[in-house]
């Protein structure tokens, strides 16, 4: 009797174990790993002061220009900006600055350290000022950025980063005359498509559009400034996404513009000025300096976007704006120009609380 009862217990335990094994083998797969999220911080035009045509430099070599923004840039996985003008101590200007609305800049080489201290990883040199002092000025700038652990990218020159085991590519274009000019975007779009196949997330920077307070609204056509074709920003932004871009960052108009979610990807049509020391008017919208922070999944699909509002007070450099004017304006323009909901961008940057892994 004891043996029979013992045998029954053993049999029941065996059958129970077998049932659990079959259940988990058939339908109980291991829980999927949590989706990797990448955070990207981006700002618009940066010009930290110039020694050309006159000396106009911030005190203390500009080491405090980015004090207020540096903690946010360093928390992001990848920090981007558009660097206007070469980092250079001498050389001859290659522009005819006697022409109306034609400017040239030359920022001292030692100021490159400020960008590294701020937390920037990659800087676009694809703009109408990177060659103010010729190809040698552009090359010197790239070498200085590399020396401090950053990457400077000119037209169509990609940079790749491994972030949380996700390969992120960054490429930049401008409307300046070149085979990749946005005035004729076909070649640029082909390159975007090619590069998108080489990484999991592709960030595309465009320097385009008209300039000044009158350029706030996004036109439904090509833009021209001083007779130069500055591209069709709305069309190019959407085409970039169609060709594989996961985040499109535009700058050039010197004022903030609308943002749009297109095919689950974010397009920022202008990030305006960010740190433009002493070179231009800082009145009205030209003084607004938004910091865009974007969270995407490992395929580049947008999860969240926020704008932290900074402003510049003459002679320049970003300081926090407690009135959130950059965010308010970009929300307003997004509704008016693109019928996008205000909730596309928020002031909430809680997703940056996780320390970055670069």
N, C-alpha and C positions, 0 to 999 in steps of 0.2 A: 504494500500500500504506500509506504514512504517512497519507494523507488519510483512508483507510478506518478505520485504527486510532484516529486522532484523533476521527473522527466517532462511533465506538462509545463512546469514553470520555465524550464530551459527552452522548451519549444516556443512558448509564448514570447520570451525575450528575444529569441532568434528571429521570429516572424516580425516582431515590432521593429527590430533593428533593420531588417531587410526592407520593410515598408518605408521607413524613413530614408534609407539609402536610395530606394527607387524614386521616391518623391523628389528628393533634392537633385538626383541625377537627371530627372526628366524635366523639372520645371523650376528648380531653385538655383538659378545661375548666381555666381558671385556678384555682389553689388557693383555697379559700374563706378569707375574712378570719377572723382569730382572734376567737372569741366575746368580746364585751365583758363584763367582770365588774364588778359594783358592790359595794363593801363599805360596810356600815352598822354603826355602833357605837351601842349603846343602853343607857341606864341608867334606874333607877327614880326614886324621889322625891328631889327636891332642895329643901332649905330651909336657906339659908346663915346663919341666925341671925335674930333678931327683936327689934324694939323694942316689941312689944305681946304680952301685957299688961305684961310687965316687959322691961327691956333684957337681952338675952342674945346677945351678939355675939362672934365670934372675934377674936383679936388681929390687928392690922395689917389691919383691914378685910377679913379673909378671903382675902387675895391668895394665900395658900399652901394653900388648901383643896384645890385640884385639881392640885397640883404632881406628884403621883405618877401621875395618870391622863391628864394632858394630852397626853403624847407619843402615846398610843394613839388618843385622840379625833382628834387632828390628822392621823394617818395614814389614817383612814377617809375615804371619799368623802363620807359624810354622818354627822353625829353628833347623836343625839337624847337628850333627857331630859324628865322630867316636873317642872315647876317648881311647887312648892306655895307659895301665898301671893304677894301682889303685891309689886312693887318700888316702894316708896312711902315718903315721908318724913313724911307727916302724914295727916290724914283721920280720919273716925269709923268705928269698927267697925260692921258691919251684922249681926253675929251675937249671939245670946244665949249668951255663954260661961259663964253660970251653969248651963246644962244639963250633965248628965253626959256625958263624952266629947265635948264640943264645944269646939273650939280655934280660935283665929284667929292669923294671923301677919302681920307687916309687916316686910319686909326693906328696909333703906335703899337708895335708888335707886342710890347709887354702887357697890353690890355687883354691879350689872349687868355691870360691866367684868370681873369674875371669870369669868363664864360665857363671855365672848368670848375671854379669855386661855386658858381651858381648851380651846377648840376646838369648842364646840357650834355647830350650825347652826340647829337647830329645836327649840323647846321647847313641850311641850303645856301649855296653860293650861286644858284641859278637865278640871277636877277640883273638889273640894268646898272648895278654899281660894282659888281665883283671884279670887273676888268677896267675900273677907272684908271688904274696904273698898269694896264697891260697884262699879258699872260704871266710875266714874272711876279707881279703883285698877287695874282690868283694863286700861283704855285707856292709862294711864300706863306700865304694865308693857310693853305692846306697843310703845309709842313708844320706850322705853328700849332694848329689845332690837333694834329696827330701827336705832336710832342706832349700835349697835355691830355691825351687819351680820348680825344673827340674826333669826329669825322666831318670833313667839309665836302659837300657833293655839288659839283657843277652840273650843267645840263646833261641829262641822260646817264649820269654816272651813279650806279646804284651802290648802296652800302647794305650789308646784311649783318643782323645781330641775332644771337641765340638767347632768347628770353624765356626762362622757365621751360626749356627744351622745345620751344616753338621758334621756328625760323621766321624772323621779321625782316622784310626788305623795305628800304626807303629810297625813293628816286625823285628827282626834281627837274622841273622844266620852267621856261619863261617865254615871254612873247618877244624877247630880244632876237635880232636876226641870227639865225643858225639853222642847220638842217632839221633841228627838232623844235623850231619855233611854234608857239601855239597859234600864231597867225595862220599856219597851215598844219593842223594837228595830226594829220594822218600818220606821220612817222613816229610821233610821240605815242600815239595810241597803240601802234604795233609793238613798240618797245614795252609798254605797260603790259600788254597781253603776254609777251614773252617772259617778262620778269615775274608775273603772277604765277607762272608754272614752276618757278624756282624757289618759291617760299610759301609759307602758310598764310602769312598776313603781308599785304603790300600797302605801304603808306605812300601817297603821291602828293608832292608839293607843286603848286602852280603859282608863279609870279605873273599876274595878269590884271587886266581891268584898268579903267580910267582912274583918275586921282582927285583927291580933295573932298571937301564937304558935299559937293554936288554929286559925288559918286556913291552915296549911301545905298541907293536902291539898285537892285539887280536888273539890268536891262534884258529884254527879250531879243537881243540882237548883238552883233559885234560891237566892241567898244574901241574908240579911238582917243588918243591923247597926243596933242601937239603933232597931229598928222600921222602918228604911228598906230598901226593896227595892234591893239592890245588883247585880241582874242575874244571869243564868244564864251564867257565864263560859264553861263548856265548850261550851254550845250556840251562844253568840254568836260565839265564836272560829271555830268551824267554819263557821257560816253566813256570816261575813265572807269567808272564803276562797271559799265557793261563789258569793258575789256579786262576786268580783273582787279581793279583798285578796291581796297577794303576801307580806306580812310583817305579823304581828299582834303587837303589843307591849302587854302589860297591866301595870298597876301599881295600887296601892291597898291591898292587904292588909298592907303593911309587912314582908312576909317573902317570900323567893323561893318559887316554885312550879315545877311540872313544865313541860317543854317537849314539843312534839309536832310531828312532820312529818305534815301532812295535805294530800293532793293535791299533793305536792311543794313545799308552802309551810310555813314555820316559824311556829308559834304559841308564844309565851312567855306563860304564864298569870299570871306576876307576876315583876317584876324587883326587888321589895322596896324597901328604903331604899337610898339611895346617899350622900347628903350631907345629913344631918338634924341640924344643929348644935343641941345642947342642949335639944331640944323633947320627946324621948320616951326611953323605955327603950332602951338599946342592949345588951340582954342576949340571949344565945342567938341564934336565927335572925334577930332584928330587927337584930342588928349586922352581918349579912352583906350585902355590897354587890357583887353581881355586875355585871360589864361584859360584855354580850353583843355579840359581833362576828359578823356574818352576811355571807356572800358569796353573791350571787345572779347569775344570768345576766341578759341584757337583757330577758327576758320575765318575770323575777321568780322563776324556778324556783331552789330552794335548791341550792347547790353545797357549802357548808360552813358550819358554825356552831361557835363556840368561846366559852367562858366564861372570862374572866380573873377570878380571885377577889381581891376586896378586902374589907376589913372596916372597921368604924368602932369606934374606941375613944373612950369618953366624954372630952370632950363631943361629939365627932363629926368627920366628915370622912374620906374614903376613904384607906386605906393598904393596901399589898399584904399579902396573907395567904399566907404560905409553905406553909400547910397545905392550901390549896385547898378550904376548907370550903364555899364557895358552890357551886363546881362539883360537889363530892361530894354535897351535899344535893340539888341540882337533878337530878343523874343518878338518885339514889335515888328521888326523888319521881316522876320520869318513868317509871321501871320500875314502881313500886307503883301509881300512879294511872292510867297510860295504857298500860302494857305496852310501852313504847318501849325500844329498846336503848340501853345506856349510851353507845354510840358516836355518838349524835345530836349531842352536844356534847362537844368536846374542849378541852384546854388549849392546843392548837397554833394559834398566830396567825401562822404564817409567811406567810400570804397578805396580811398587812398590810405586808410589807416593801417593796412597791412604793409609791412616793410617790403620794399622792392627787392627782387632778386635779379641782378643784372648779369 
